[in-house]
Amino acid sequence: MATKSEIAIFGGGCFWCTEAVFQELKGVISVVSGYAGGKIDKPSYEQVSTGATGHAEVIKIEFDPGLISYRQLLEVFFSSHDPTTLSRQGADVGEQYRSLILYTNKEQKNQAEDYTRNLTESKAYKNPIVTEIKPLDKFYDAEGQHQDFYDNNRHKPYCQLVIDPKIKKLKKEHKELVKNA
């Protein structure tokens, strides 16, 4: 009998970066870039980019928990961005780039809280973790040009300078989780 897939929603800065990282993982069925956590319905990229909607750039990950666990997704999430910077990832500044976990069930909530608490207690980061952990209200798909951005734009400087190093780090730190590693 096939394992039922699950959904995880993470915001770790620019969705182009997080989408590219999670697409590399075994057990990930699909990754969709989008918006969540805000106060208006069906926001556009332009609206979210103003920082006034309350939405964050996030990714929706459909995964097979028989091949990759939610905890392993959390490990990759925390190692692929800086969870200690409030509303900022690198040169991207604004509430839309905040570190965010939107859980879809109580088990995800508990795992996210436990994982974050363990990182804090172990002093894994020099500064306090500011990742928000909230229930998912609604997820809105980003426009088509934002889907599979890295795969479609690897030649662009942003992909080479920002995303390529994240992919290299993933392959070094989580080799066992990466497809075709």
Secondary structure as a PSIPRED ss2 file (coil, helix, strand):
# PSIPRED VFORMAT (PSIPRED V4.0)

   1 M C   1.000  0.000  0.000
   2 A C   1.000  0.000  0.000
   3 T C   1.000  0.000  0.000
   4 K C   1.000  0.000  0.000
   5 S C   1.000  0.000  0.000
   6 E E   0.000  0.000  1.000
   7 I E   0.000  0.000  1.000
   8 A E   0.000  0.000  1.000
   9 I E   0.000  0.000  1.000
  10 F E   0.000  0.000  1.000
  11 G E   0.000  0.000  1.000
  12 G E   0.000  0.000  1.000
  13 G C   1.000  0.000  0.000
  14 C C   1.000  0.000  0.000
  15 F H   0.000  1.000  0.000
  16 W H   0.000  1.000  0.000
  17 C H   0.000  1.000  0.000
  18 T H   0.000  1.000  0.000
  19 E H   0.000  1.000  0.000
  20 A H   0.000  1.000  0.000
  21 V H   0.000  1.000  0.000
  22 F H   0.000  1.000  0.000
  23 Q H   0.000  1.000  0.000
  24 E C   1.000  0.000  0.000
  25 L E   0.000  0.000  1.000
  26 K C   1.000  0.000  0.000
  27 G C   1.000  0.000  0.000
  28 V E   0.000  0.000  1.000
  29 I E   0.000  0.000  1.000
  30 S E   0.000  0.000  1.000
  31 V E   0.000  0.000  1.000
  32 V E   0.000  0.000  1.000
  33 S E   0.000  0.000  1.000
  34 G E   0.000  0.000  1.000
  35 Y E   0.000  0.000  1.000
  36 A E   0.000  0.000  1.000
  37 G C   1.000  0.000  0.000
  38 G C   1.000  0.000  0.000
  39 K C   1.000  0.000  0.000
  40 I C   1.000  0.000  0.000
  41 D C   1.000  0.000  0.000
  42 K C   1.000  0.000  0.000
  43 P C   1.000  0.000  0.000
  44 S C   1.000  0.000  0.000
  45 Y H   0.000  1.000  0.000
  46 E H   0.000  1.000  0.000
  47 Q H   0.000  1.000  0.000
  48 V H   0.000  1.000  0.000
  49 S H   0.000  1.000  0.000
  50 T C   1.000  0.000  0.000
  51 G C   1.000  0.000  0.000
  52 A C   1.000  0.000  0.000
  53 T C   1.000  0.000  0.000
  54 G C   1.000  0.000  0.000
  55 H C   1.000  0.000  0.000
  56 A E   0.000  0.000  1.000
  57 E E   0.000  0.000  1.000
  58 V E   0.000  0.000  1.000
  59 I E   0.000  0.000  1.000
  60 K E   0.000  0.000  1.000
  61 I E   0.000  0.000  1.000
  62 E E   0.000  0.000  1.000
  63 F E   0.000  0.000  1.000
  64 D C   1.000  0.000  0.000
  65 P C   1.000  0.000  0.000
  66 G C   1.000  0.000  0.000
  67 L C   1.000  0.000  0.000
  68 I C   1.000  0.000  0.000
  69 S C   1.000  0.000  0.000
  70 Y H   0.000  1.000  0.000
  71 R H   0.000  1.000  0.000
  72 Q H   0.000  1.000  0.000
  73 L H   0.000  1.000  0.000
  74 L H   0.000  1.000  0.000
  75 E H   0.000  1.000  0.000
  76 V H   0.000  1.000  0.000
  77 F H   0.000  1.000  0.000
  78 F H   0.000  1.000  0.000
  79 S H   0.000  1.000  0.000
  80 S C   1.000  0.000  0.000
  81 H C   1.000  0.000  0.000
  82 D C   1.000  0.000  0.000
  83 P C   1.000  0.000  0.000
  84 T C   1.000  0.000  0.000
  85 T C   1.000  0.000  0.000
  86 L C   1.000  0.000  0.000
  87 S C   1.000  0.000  0.000
  88 R E   0.000  0.000  1.000
  89 Q E   0.000  0.000  1.000
  90 G C   1.000  0.000  0.000
  91 A C   1.000  0.000  0.000
  92 D E   0.000  0.000  1.000
  93 V E   0.000  0.000  1.000
  94 G C   1.000  0.000  0.000
  95 E H   0.000  1.000  0.000
  96 Q H   0.000  1.000  0.000
  97 Y H   0.000  1.000  0.000
  98 R C   1.000  0.000  0.000
  99 S E   0.000  0.000  1.000
 100 L E   0.000  0.000  1.000
 101 I E   0.000  0.000  1.000
 102 L E   0.000  0.000  1.000
 103 Y E   0.000  0.000  1.000
 104 T C   1.000  0.000  0.000
 105 N C   1.000  0.000  0.000
 106 K H   0.000  1.000  0.000
 107 E H   0.000  1.000  0.000
 108 Q H   0.000  1.000  0.000
 109 K H   0.000  1.000  0.000
 110 N H   0.000  1.000  0.000
 111 Q H   0.000  1.000  0.000
 112 A H   0.000  1.000  0.000
 113 E H   0.000  1.000  0.000
 114 D H   0.000  1.000  0.000
 115 Y H   0.000  1.000  0.000
 116 T H   0.000  1.000  0.000
 117 R H   0.000  1.000  0.000
 118 N H   0.000  1.000  0.000
 119 L H   0.000  1.000  0.000
 120 T H   0.000  1.000  0.000
 121 E H   0.000  1.000  0.000
 122 S C   1.000  0.000  0.000
 123 K C   1.000  0.000  0.000
 124 A C   1.000  0.000  0.000
 125 Y C   1.000  0.000  0.000
 126 K C   1.000  0.000  0.000
 127 N C   1.000  0.000  0.000
 128 P C   1.000  0.000  0.000
 129 I C   1.000  0.000  0.000
 130 V C   1.000  0.000  0.000
 131 T C   1.000  0.000  0.000
 132 E E   0.000  0.000  1.000
 133 I E   0.000  0.000  1.000
 134 K E   0.000  0.000  1.000
 135 P E   0.000  0.000  1.000
 136 L C   1.000  0.000  0.000
 137 D C   1.000  0.000  0.000
 138 K C   1.000  0.000  0.000
 139 F E   0.000  0.000  1.000
 140 Y E   0.000  0.000  1.000
 141 D E   0.000  0.000  1.000
 142 A C   1.000  0.000  0.000
 143 E C   1.000  0.000  0.000
 144 G H   0.000  1.000  0.000
 145 Q H   0.000  1.000  0.000
 146 H H   0.000  1.000  0.000
 147 Q C   1.000  0.000  0.000
 148 D C   1.000  0.000  0.000
 149 F H   0.000  1.000  0.000
 150 Y H   0.000  1.000  0.000
 151 D H   0.000  1.000  0.000
 152 N H   0.000  1.000  0.000
 153 N C   1.000  0.000  0.000
 154 R C   1.000  0.000  0.000
 155 H C   1.000  0.000  0.000
 156 K C   1.000  0.000  0.000
 157 P H   0.000  1.000  0.000
 158 Y H   0.000  1.000  0.000
 159 C H   0.000  1.000  0.000
 160 Q H   0.000  1.000  0.000
 161 L H   0.000  1.000  0.000
 162 V H   0.000  1.000  0.000
 163 I H   0.000  1.000  0.000
 164 D H   0.000  1.000  0.000
 165 P H   0.000  1.000  0.000
 166 K H   0.000  1.000  0.000
 167 I H   0.000  1.000  0.000
 168 K H   0.000  1.000  0.000
 169 K H   0.000  1.000  0.000
 170 L H   0.000  1.000  0.000
 171 K H   0.000  1.000  0.000
 172 K H   0.000  1.000  0.000
 173 E H   0.000  1.000  0.000
 174 H C   1.000  0.000  0.000
 175 K H   0.000  1.000  0.000
 176 E H   0.000  1.000  0.000
 177 L H   0.000  1.000  0.000
 178 V E   0.000  0.000  1.000
 179 K C   1.000  0.000  0.000
 180 N C   1.000  0.000  0.000
 181 A C   1.000  0.000  0.000
